[in-house]
Amino acid sequence: MLAEKNYIISIHDKGTKNTINGIHLPWLSSLLQRYRQSDISYSRGCNMAFWREDLLRINGYNEEITGWGSEDHELVCRLINSGVRKRTIKFAGIVFHLHHELHGTDNLNNNRNIMNETKAKKSTWCDKGIIQN
């Protein structure tokens, strides 16, 4: 798709999955602002945005998390713990994810442990982030 510069995508295209994310209904989006408000599993780094000041307040991504997995959820957890309200653009913005090879998941258990600790302690800061301690 990128090589051919074909940016016109339809929910009816071959191989398209989770077609609900390709539906544009802005009026429904405004009704969903409380949609999974504190559920960190409904966050994806590729579709995430936040204010710089909020990112700095929690010290950015936790660099103790290495490889693939849990880095986005752990970040969202600290943002929510610090009082940032999660918002959604479901049905307001069209989202398609391009398939790609997954990176190694060797550290996935360790990464999940870090995320679970952040949840349990209601942490708002990580020591190994933008500012390194």
N, C-alpha and C positions, 0 to 999 in steps of 0.2 A: 504494500500500500504506500509506504513512504518512498520507496524507490521509483514507483510509477507516478508519484504525486497525485494519487487518486484519493482525495479527501472527502468524497461524497460517500457516506455510509448509510445504510438502511438497516432497520431492525430485521428486515427480511433477507439480508445477505446470508449466503452460505457460511456456516461456522459461527454466526453471531449467537451468543448465549446471554442469558440474563437480560432479555430484551426490554424488561421494564425500565432499565436505566436509559433507554433510548426514546422514552416518551416525554414529550414537552407539554406540561400542564401547569403553568405558573400559578393559577388560582389554587390548585391542590397543594403546591409547594408552600404557600403562605399558611395553610392549615397545619402543616407538618413541622412547625418550628420547635415543637417539643418532642419530635421524633427521636426516640432513643437518646435523650438528652445526656444521660450520664453513662451510656453504654460505650466503653472505649473500643469494643470490638467492631463497632460500626464507624470506623475511621480508617482512612487509607492515605498514606503519605503522598501518593500521586495525585490525590484530589483535595489536598488539605491546604489551607491558608490560615495565617494568623498574623497579628500585629507584631512588629519587631519588639516593642516594649514588653509584650507578654512573653515572647520567646526569651528575651534577656532576663526577665524576672525569674524564670525557672532554670536558667543556665543552659538552654538549648538542648540538643540531643545528647543523650547519655553515651559517651564513648566507651563505657565498659561493655556495652552491647556491641558485639562484633559479628560479622557474617550476616546472614539473612534471618530475619524474624524478630518481632516484638519491639523494634526500635520506635515505630510510629505509635503503637499502643501505649508504650511507657511514657512517651512524650505527651500524648493526649491525657494520660492519667494525671501527670503533674500539672498540666494546664487546668484541668477540671478541679484538681485539689487546690489550686491557687485562686479559684473563683472565676476563671474564664468560662463563659457560657458557650456551649457548642451550638452551632447553627447548621442548618442543612439547606442545600439547594436541590434536593431531590425533586425531580420533575421540573425544575427551573433551568437547570443546565444539563446539556446532553453529555453523557460520559461513555466513552468506549475505551476499553483497556486493550492494548496490543499485546498479544501473546509473546512471551520471551522466555528464554531459558532461566531457570531458577538458579540462584547462587547456592553455594554449599550451606547445608543446614547443620553442620557439625556442632555449632554452639547454641542450637535452638533451646535445649534444656536450660543451659546457663542463662540465656537471654530471658526466657520465661520466668526463671527464678528471680531475676532482677526486677522484672515487671511486677511479679506477684508481691515482692517486698515493697515496691513503691505503692501498690494498692493498700497493702496491710498497714503500712506506716503513714499513709496519706501524705507522702512526701511531695514537696513543691520544689525541690532543688536536687541536683545531682552534683557530686564532687568532681566528676570528670566530664565537664561539658565545655562551654565556651571559655569559662574561667577554670583553669586547672589548679586544683589544690594539691 
